[in-house]
Amino acid sequence: MYPTVGGGGSHGYFQPWWAIDYPLAEEHFLTALNRLTKIRAATDSWHLELTDDRIFEHPFLFLQQPGQGGWDPTPLEASRLREYLLRGGFLLVDDFHGEYDWAVMRDAMARVLPDREIIEIPDNDTIMHVFYDLTDRKQLPGERHLRIGPGGQTVVYMPGEVAHWRGIYDDKGRLMVAMNFNMDMGDSWEHADDPRYPAELTVQGYQLGVNYVLYSMTH
């Protein structure tokens, strides 16, 4: 959780930016996580601020919309997140697009981990193969990027947005922070039962999410 002005949503929900896909994204993904793996996942997510000591009870943090939501961690929040990551925690950041959003995320992480570089996650990284072999990375669009083309088929329209899987590693080569830049994995979960959302992209979203969670619990 982080302070934000405004928000959005779908299916009749209006949420702050940090919870933009809640609750449908969690309802779909956690059900899939229980079905596809041996993980006994909870039926809902925990919503915690970085100053909450309970973050250290969870190996996986999920941050949404840092750009549009204006994520701006205080010195205390940055220090707490740094401690969490260096003690073995994992942060996944999703749903931010374009140079402005990237600048917000880059500047925030420079305060959290000032001595760490953000790099592209290579194809041979364990996180891409820990459960599913993701050799064909597909850009995951938000629902707002879908159009109905000729013949009634869904067309993905993300002009100028090139997908990037970026991350930050610790001294032992463990991925501490993963960033889905120019992608919206949360929407691939939230709209999994929407016939307009391409099924192959929902599959990619589920597989990527499963890999992230399993990696966070085993590395």
Backbone bond lengths (Angstrom), bond angles and torsions (degrees), N, CA, C in turn:
res aa  C-N    CA-C-N  psi(-1)  N-CA   C-N-CA  omega(-1)  CA-C   N-CA-C  phi
1 M - - - 1.458 - - 1.529 109.50 -
2 Y 1.314 116.02 140.98 1.462 119.80 173.97 1.530 108.45 -149.85
3 P 1.333 117.25 153.32 1.467 120.01 -178.48 1.524 111.26 -61.71
4 T 1.317 116.60 136.86 1.457 120.54 -178.91 1.524 109.07 -150.62
5 V 1.306 115.48 152.26 1.460 122.00 176.27 1.518 108.15 -107.75
6 G 1.313 116.95 124.70 1.458 120.32 -179.99 1.513 111.72 80.80
7 G 1.319 114.57 -167.76 1.458 120.42 -178.56 1.509 109.91 169.12
8 G 1.315 116.51 -154.72 1.455 120.99 -177.80 1.511 109.91 -176.26
9 G 1.302 115.99 -162.22 1.453 119.55 179.52 1.510 111.39 153.91
10 S 1.313 115.87 -170.25 1.462 122.41 -179.56 1.514 108.88 -151.53
11 H 1.334 116.09 176.43 1.467 122.14 178.72 1.534 111.46 55.99
12 G 1.330 116.83 29.70 1.449 120.14 178.14 1.510 115.38 87.00
13 Y 1.338 118.12 -0.16 1.457 121.67 178.94 1.529 109.81 -96.48
14 F 1.319 116.28 142.14 1.462 121.68 170.84 1.521 107.25 -126.70
15 Q 1.331 116.41 117.99 1.451 121.61 -174.23 1.529 110.30 -125.98
16 P 1.338 117.74 157.63 1.466 119.48 169.76 1.526 109.28 -63.66
17 W 1.323 116.64 161.18 1.464 120.04 -173.69 1.525 112.77 -57.51
18 W 1.325 117.24 -34.48 1.471 118.35 -177.75 1.529 112.09 -68.88
19 A 1.326 117.56 -15.41 1.471 121.76 -179.06 1.518 110.48 -124.44
20 I 1.332 117.31 33.90 1.454 122.29 -167.97 1.529 112.94 -58.72
21 D 1.343 118.14 -33.12 1.471 120.76 -176.94 1.525 113.16 -101.25
22 Y 1.310 116.56 3.23 1.462 120.50 -178.02 1.540 110.18 -79.96
23 P 1.333 119.52 142.33 1.460 128.36 5.75 1.531 114.48 -98.86
24 L 1.338 117.44 -4.98 1.472 118.86 -169.95 1.524 112.60 -68.41
25 A 1.338 117.80 -34.41 1.466 118.87 179.66 1.523 110.31 -60.91
26 E 1.345 116.87 -47.24 1.456 120.46 179.78 1.529 111.57 -65.35
27 E 1.321 116.26 -41.51 1.465 118.78 -179.52 1.521 111.26 -58.16
28 H 1.330 116.46 -42.92 1.463 119.38 -179.73 1.527 111.71 -73.95
29 F 1.341 116.82 -48.56 1.468 118.96 -172.64 1.524 112.07 -69.53
30 L 1.332 118.66 -43.45 1.460 119.66 -178.32 1.525 111.25 -65.45
31 T 1.322 116.58 -33.75 1.468 119.45 174.19 1.528 110.40 -62.68
32 A 1.333 116.33 -44.13 1.467 120.32 178.51 1.519 111.03 -65.72
33 L 1.333 117.42 -40.41 1.464 120.68 -179.92 1.519 111.03 -60.57
34 N 1.320 117.18 -40.87 1.467 120.89 176.83 1.517 111.97 -66.82
35 R 1.318 116.36 -36.74 1.463 119.92 -176.85 1.532 112.38 -77.24
36 L 1.311 117.46 -37.59 1.458 121.56 -171.45 1.526 113.70 -89.30
37 T 1.332 117.38 -18.20 1.464 120.74 -177.80 1.525 109.38 -130.47
38 K 1.328 115.41 178.67 1.457 121.04 175.53 1.525 112.28 -93.04
39 I 1.311 116.61 7.39 1.456 121.04 176.13 1.529 109.66 -68.11
40 R 1.309 116.73 136.65 1.468 121.58 173.78 1.521 107.07 -97.51
41 A 1.299 116.08 85.48 1.460 121.55 -176.40 1.518 110.87 -82.36
42 A 1.329 115.44 149.52 1.459 120.65 174.45 1.524 109.57 -66.39
43 T 1.309 115.79 164.88 1.461 120.10 -179.80 1.520 112.55 -85.12
44 D 1.320 117.33 -7.37 1.460 121.08 179.63 1.520 108.45 -148.96
45 S 1.326 116.37 168.07 1.460 121.58 179.37 1.519 110.64 -95.44
46 W 1.343 115.88 159.02 1.451 122.53 171.99 1.524 107.94 -93.33
47 H 1.320 116.96 141.56 1.461 121.84 178.87 1.528 108.03 -114.93
48 L 1.340 115.92 107.67 1.453 121.68 -171.43 1.516 111.71 -128.32
49 E 1.320 116.45 144.09 1.450 121.51 169.36 1.528 109.11 -82.97
50 L 1.331 117.01 157.56 1.454 120.48 -177.69 1.526 112.51 -66.11
51 T 1.323 117.51 -20.00 1.455 120.82 178.31 1.523 112.74 -84.07
52 D 1.315 117.18 -1.71 1.463 122.50 179.86 1.534 108.73 -84.01
53 D 1.342 117.31 124.80 1.466 120.85 -178.76 1.523 112.80 -60.66
54 R 1.332 117.59 -19.08 1.469 119.56 -177.64 1.526 112.92 -69.90
55 I 1.336 118.33 -11.96 1.467 117.56 176.62 1.524 110.97 -60.64
56 F 1.342 116.92 -27.72 1.459 120.08 -178.27 1.524 112.41 -77.18
57 E 1.319 117.61 -4.79 1.459 121.59 175.50 1.527 111.69 -91.43
58 H 1.321 117.16 -3.13 1.456 121.35 -174.55 1.530 110.07 -126.22
59 P 1.335 118.24 129.46 1.469 120.15 -178.89 1.519 114.26 -80.34
60 F 1.340 117.39 -6.83 1.463 121.00 -169.70 1.524 110.03 -135.17
61 L 1.331 116.41 121.08 1.463 122.21 173.80 1.522 109.21 -114.70
62 F 1.320 116.45 142.56 1.463 122.90 -178.13 1.520 108.14 -124.20
63 L 1.330 116.80 121.58 1.462 122.88 -178.63 1.520 108.92 -118.66
64 Q 1.325 117.18 127.44 1.461 121.93 -178.59 1.526 111.44 -114.87
65 Q 1.312 114.85 150.67 1.458 123.83 170.08 1.535 113.69 51.78
66 P 1.339 119.12 49.05 1.462 119.04 -179.43 1.520 113.29 -65.00
67 G 1.333 117.31 -27.17 1.452 120.20 -178.80 1.508 112.56 -77.17
68 Q 1.321 116.05 -64.31 1.462 120.15 -178.79 1.522 111.44 -64.89
69 G 1.328 116.53 -31.48 1.456 120.14 178.40 1.518 113.37 -77.17
70 G 1.347 116.58 -13.08 1.452 120.10 177.95 1.520 113.65 69.13
71 W 1.347 116.67 43.91 1.463 119.85 179.20 1.522 109.65 -60.69
72 D 1.315 116.88 121.74 1.458 122.40 -174.68 1.523 108.16 -141.83
73 P 1.352 117.88 77.38 1.462 120.10 -173.76 1.524 112.30 -61.94
74 T 1.316 115.16 136.76 1.457 120.90 175.06 1.527 109.32 -70.25
75 P 1.337 118.24 166.43 1.470 119.29 175.76 1.522 112.98 -53.86
76 L 1.343 117.44 -39.62 1.457 119.84 178.52 1.520 110.72 -66.42
77 E 1.335 117.56 -45.15 1.469 120.55 179.59 1.524 111.19 -63.11
78 A 1.324 117.14 -40.96 1.471 120.54 178.45 1.522 110.58 -63.07
79 S 1.326 116.39 -41.34 1.464 120.44 178.61 1.515 111.56 -64.69
80 R 1.317 116.47 -40.52 1.465 120.27 -179.86 1.524 111.30 -67.13
81 L 1.318 117.16 -41.99 1.455 119.74 178.91 1.519 110.39 -66.28
82 R 1.320 117.41 -39.24 1.467 120.50 177.05 1.524 110.46 -59.75
83 E 1.327 116.50 -45.71 1.463 120.02 178.42 1.526 110.74 -61.32
84 Y 1.324 116.85 -44.10 1.465 121.51 179.58 1.531 110.98 -58.10
85 L 1.330 116.97 -47.23 1.460 121.09 -177.30 1.524 111.85 -67.89
86 L 1.325 117.55 -42.29 1.464 120.74 -178.18 1.524 112.02 -72.17
87 R 1.326 117.02 -20.30 1.468 120.76 176.24 1.520 112.04 -86.73
88 G 1.334 117.99 0.99 1.453 120.51 175.11 1.507 115.27 118.06
89 G 1.337 118.21 1.42 1.458 120.59 179.58 1.518 112.88 -75.44
90 F 1.316 114.56 167.92 1.465 121.41 -176.55 1.524 108.46 -134.73
91 L 1.327 116.11 134.41 1.464 122.15 179.27 1.520 109.31 -119.83
92 L 1.328 116.05 128.25 1.458 122.62 173.78 1.526 108.43 -111.87
93 V 1.333 116.32 129.14 1.465 122.22 -179.75 1.523 108.04 -116.05
94 D 1.321 116.26 132.33 1.463 121.28 -173.68 1.521 110.78 -138.25
95 D 1.331 115.28 155.62 1.464 123.59 169.86 1.526 111.99 66.89
96 F 1.334 115.23 62.99 1.455 120.19 168.43 1.522 107.86 -143.55
97 H 1.337 115.10 143.14 1.461 120.70 -164.29 1.529 110.72 -140.89
98 G 1.327 116.50 141.22 1.453 120.50 171.58 1.517 113.36 82.90
99 E 1.328 115.19 170.16 1.453 121.03 -172.76 1.523 113.09 -67.73
100 Y 1.338 117.45 -35.91 1.468 118.54 179.02 1.531 110.28 -63.07
101 D 1.338 116.57 -49.81 1.463 119.97 179.68 1.525 110.98 -60.11
102 W 1.346 115.74 -39.84 1.464 118.62 -179.67 1.528 110.64 -63.65
103 A 1.316 117.28 -40.41 1.464 120.77 179.49 1.526 110.88 -62.26
104 V 1.344 117.26 -40.60 1.460 120.83 177.71 1.524 110.24 -60.66
105 M 1.338 116.56 -47.27 1.455 121.01 -178.81 1.520 111.70 -66.51
106 R 1.313 116.99 -44.64 1.470 121.61 -179.31 1.530 110.86 -61.09
107 D 1.327 116.45 -44.83 1.461 119.68 -177.72 1.530 111.44 -68.14
108 A 1.339 116.62 -36.97 1.464 119.59 177.90 1.518 110.68 -64.93
109 M 1.329 117.38 -45.42 1.463 120.21 -179.09 1.521 111.94 -68.83
110 A 1.328 117.80 -25.99 1.460 120.49 175.98 1.528 110.80 -65.52
111 R 1.339 117.19 -26.76 1.455 120.92 175.71 1.532 111.29 -83.08
112 V 1.329 115.90 -31.75 1.462 120.01 -179.32 1.530 110.51 -75.35
113 L 1.326 116.49 -49.28 1.472 122.26 -177.61 1.531 108.97 -130.65
114 P 1.335 117.28 74.23 1.466 120.34 -172.05 1.523 114.29 -64.17
115 D 1.314 117.95 -20.99 1.463 120.46 -177.63 1.522 112.47 -101.30
116 R 1.333 117.62 12.72 1.464 120.93 -176.75 1.520 110.39 -116.12
117 E 1.318 115.89 140.65 1.456 122.08 -179.60 1.524 110.50 -94.56
118 I 1.325 116.12 141.81 1.463 121.62 171.29 1.522 108.14 -88.24
119 I 1.340 117.00 125.02 1.458 120.78 -178.61 1.519 110.33 -130.51
120 E 1.326 115.94 166.52 1.460 121.26 174.41 1.533 109.25 -73.42
121 I 1.329 117.19 133.16 1.464 121.10 177.40 1.524 108.28 -72.87
122 P 1.345 118.28 121.31 1.472 120.02 -176.01 1.525 111.85 -72.69
123 D 1.330 115.22 161.13 1.462 120.87 -178.49 1.520 112.61 -61.19
124 N 1.346 117.06 -30.33 1.466 119.70 -175.33 1.517 113.18 -91.38
125 D 1.328 117.80 8.13 1.463 120.11 178.60 1.528 110.09 -65.17
126 T 1.323 115.84 142.49 1.462 121.06 -178.23 1.517 112.39 -55.55
127 I 1.323 117.43 -33.35 1.463 119.85 -175.92 1.523 112.02 -63.07
128 M 1.316 117.63 -22.57 1.457 121.09 178.49 1.527 112.46 -87.37
129 H 1.342 116.63 -1.72 1.469 119.31 -175.10 1.522 112.90 -139.87
130 V 1.330 118.81 4.37 1.453 120.93 -172.44 1.526 112.02 -64.01
131 F 1.327 118.63 -29.83 1.469 122.39 176.27 1.526 109.61 -133.44
132 Y 1.319 116.31 -57.58 1.469 121.39 173.81 1.535 109.37 -101.91
133 D 1.317 116.46 142.28 1.459 121.52 173.64 1.522 108.50 -85.41
134 L 1.318 116.04 102.91 1.467 120.88 -177.84 1.516 108.91 -95.66
135 T 1.315 115.27 76.28 1.463 120.79 -177.79 1.526 111.76 -87.24
136 D 1.315 117.36 -17.89 1.461 122.06 179.88 1.523 108.28 -119.29
137 R 1.319 115.36 86.09 1.460 119.62 -175.77 1.527 110.01 -73.66
138 K 1.301 114.87 128.14 1.462 120.71 -179.70 1.525 109.26 -112.29
139 Q 1.316 116.58 139.02 1.457 121.41 176.06 1.521 109.21 -70.70
140 L 1.321 116.55 127.50 1.458 121.85 -176.40 1.520 109.04 -96.99
141 P 1.328 117.92 114.15 1.469 120.53 -176.61 1.520 111.99 -86.47
142 G 1.328 115.05 155.36 1.445 119.74 167.37 1.518 110.17 -77.21
143 E 1.302 116.24 160.59 1.460 120.32 179.18 1.530 111.11 -56.83
144 R 1.331 116.73 -30.62 1.468 121.15 -179.58 1.525 112.51 -69.55
145 H 1.331 116.84 -13.54 1.462 120.85 -179.72 1.528 112.80 -93.29
146 L 1.312 117.52 5.46 1.456 120.77 -178.15 1.522 110.17 -97.39
147 R 1.320 115.18 138.22 1.457 121.97 176.62 1.532 108.20 -129.07
148 I 1.315 116.93 154.89 1.459 121.27 173.99 1.519 107.73 -94.39
149 G 1.324 115.67 114.77 1.450 121.03 -177.77 1.506 112.72 -91.03
150 P 1.327 116.77 -171.17 1.473 121.36 178.09 1.530 110.88 -57.52
151 G 1.292 115.43 137.86 1.456 120.01 179.93 1.517 113.08 81.37
152 G 1.338 116.89 5.17 1.453 119.81 177.94 1.510 114.66 81.20
153 Q 1.341 117.76 9.15 1.456 120.75 -179.70 1.525 110.79 -83.31
154 T 1.339 116.11 148.46 1.459 121.48 179.01 1.517 110.19 -76.41
155 V 1.323 116.35 132.81 1.462 123.06 177.11 1.529 108.20 -119.54
156 V 1.331 116.27 132.05 1.459 121.66 176.59 1.520 108.57 -87.20
157 Y 1.335 116.56 123.83 1.456 121.65 -175.84 1.525 108.96 -123.89
158 M 1.341 116.31 97.43 1.465 122.08 178.97 1.530 108.45 -129.01
159 P 1.322 118.12 68.48 1.465 121.17 -174.03 1.523 112.16 -62.23
160 G 1.327 116.02 129.31 1.449 121.67 175.63 1.517 115.43 76.94
161 E 1.326 117.78 -1.89 1.458 120.49 -178.37 1.529 109.73 -100.28
162 V 1.328 116.11 109.84 1.460 122.63 178.17 1.524 108.16 -98.39
163 A 1.313 116.19 128.58 1.464 120.35 -177.30 1.525 111.05 -70.91
164 H 1.343 115.33 140.14 1.459 121.64 175.51 1.520 109.09 -135.97
165 W 1.328 115.34 136.22 1.454 122.70 171.34 1.527 105.43 -107.58
166 R 1.313 117.16 102.58 1.452 121.59 -175.12 1.519 110.70 -115.50
167 G 1.345 115.82 159.96 1.448 117.96 -178.24 1.510 113.50 -161.36
168 I 1.335 113.99 174.34 1.459 123.20 176.99 1.525 107.60 -128.36
169 Y 1.333 116.91 133.55 1.462 123.32 -175.78 1.523 110.99 -112.53
170 D 1.345 115.39 154.21 1.456 119.28 174.06 1.526 110.02 -90.19
171 D 1.315 117.00 -175.16 1.472 120.99 -174.95 1.518 112.90 -66.34
172 K 1.339 116.98 -20.57 1.461 120.65 -179.25 1.525 112.30 -96.69
173 G 1.331 117.05 6.35 1.458 120.20 179.20 1.513 114.44 85.16
174 R 1.349 117.16 10.33 1.465 120.45 176.68 1.523 109.38 -81.42
175 L 1.310 116.47 133.23 1.452 121.18 176.46 1.526 109.00 -74.15
176 M 1.335 116.64 119.36 1.465 121.86 -179.21 1.523 111.86 -96.98
177 V 1.339 116.16 -36.15 1.459 122.21 -176.80 1.522 108.57 -130.68
178 A 1.314 117.84 128.71 1.460 122.90 174.57 1.524 108.21 -117.98
179 M 1.334 116.37 139.59 1.452 121.22 -175.19 1.524 110.20 -130.13
180 N 1.321 116.44 120.51 1.462 121.91 172.86 1.524 107.60 -90.79
181 F 1.320 116.66 94.09 1.463 120.70 -176.13 1.522 109.78 -95.71
182 N 1.327 116.11 134.26 1.466 123.33 -174.09 1.529 110.92 62.31
183 M 1.315 115.28 38.37 1.465 121.87 177.49 1.523 109.08 -146.19
184 D 1.321 115.20 163.60 1.459 121.36 178.68 1.521 108.46 -140.58
185 M 1.335 115.37 76.39 1.458 120.55 179.89 1.528 111.04 -62.26
186 G 1.343 116.43 -34.95 1.455 119.74 179.88 1.517 112.56 -58.24
187 D 1.331 116.84 -37.09 1.467 119.18 177.97 1.520 111.74 -69.64
188 S 1.326 117.48 -31.28 1.468 119.29 177.53 1.523 110.91 -65.32
189 W 1.329 117.21 -26.40 1.466 121.02 172.97 1.523 110.64 -82.20
190 E 1.332 115.73 -50.07 1.458 120.77 -174.10 1.523 112.34 -58.11
191 H 1.336 116.71 -37.95 1.462 121.33 -174.92 1.534 112.06 -104.54
192 A 1.327 115.42 26.75 1.468 119.50 -176.88 1.523 112.39 -61.29
193 D 1.323 117.66 -28.98 1.462 119.66 -179.65 1.528 112.16 -102.55
194 D 1.328 116.95 15.19 1.463 122.20 176.45 1.527 107.97 -91.67
195 P 1.326 118.84 118.51 1.471 120.14 -176.93 1.528 113.01 -62.12
196 R 1.334 117.71 -17.08 1.469 119.12 178.45 1.528 112.01 -78.28
197 Y 1.341 116.83 -24.16 1.462 118.78 -177.31 1.532 108.49 -83.23
198 P 1.354 117.49 124.78 1.475 120.07 -173.66 1.525 112.28 -59.01
199 A 1.316 115.78 130.03 1.466 120.85 -175.81 1.516 112.12 -61.19
200 E 1.347 117.87 -38.26 1.463 119.44 -177.71 1.522 111.77 -66.24
201 L 1.337 117.02 -25.74 1.458 119.89 178.44 1.526 111.52 -81.92
202 T 1.328 117.25 -32.16 1.462 119.17 170.95 1.520 110.13 -63.13
203 V 1.337 117.53 -41.80 1.464 121.21 177.52 1.524 109.85 -58.71
204 Q 1.336 116.88 -46.75 1.457 120.63 178.62 1.532 110.69 -60.31
205 G 1.331 117.09 -41.65 1.460 120.53 179.48 1.516 112.56 -63.41
206 Y 1.330 116.74 -43.19 1.459 120.17 176.91 1.528 110.82 -63.23
207 Q 1.319 117.10 -46.66 1.464 120.36 -177.53 1.521 111.61 -63.85
208 L 1.322 116.49 -41.88 1.454 120.10 178.60 1.526 110.46 -64.40
209 G 1.330 116.82 -43.92 1.458 120.21 178.59 1.515 112.48 -62.02
210 V 1.337 117.41 -43.22 1.467 121.16 177.78 1.518 110.23 -59.75
211 N 1.338 117.26 -45.05 1.460 120.16 178.97 1.519 111.67 -60.47
212 Y 1.322 117.35 -43.40 1.462 120.52 179.32 1.529 110.73 -59.89
213 V 1.326 117.23 -47.59 1.462 120.72 -177.29 1.526 110.77 -64.49
214 L 1.336 117.68 -47.19 1.454 120.42 -179.22 1.527 111.88 -63.24
215 Y 1.316 115.92 -38.78 1.468 119.75 177.05 1.526 109.91 -61.93
216 S 1.320 116.95 -44.71 1.462 120.10 -177.16 1.532 111.44 -63.39
217 M 1.320 117.35 -28.77 1.463 121.26 -177.42 1.521 113.39 -89.15
218 T 1.323 117.05 -10.40 1.474 120.21 -174.81 1.533 113.01 -123.68
219 H 1.301 118.20 -0.29 1.477 120.56 -179.07 1.526 109.44 -132.88
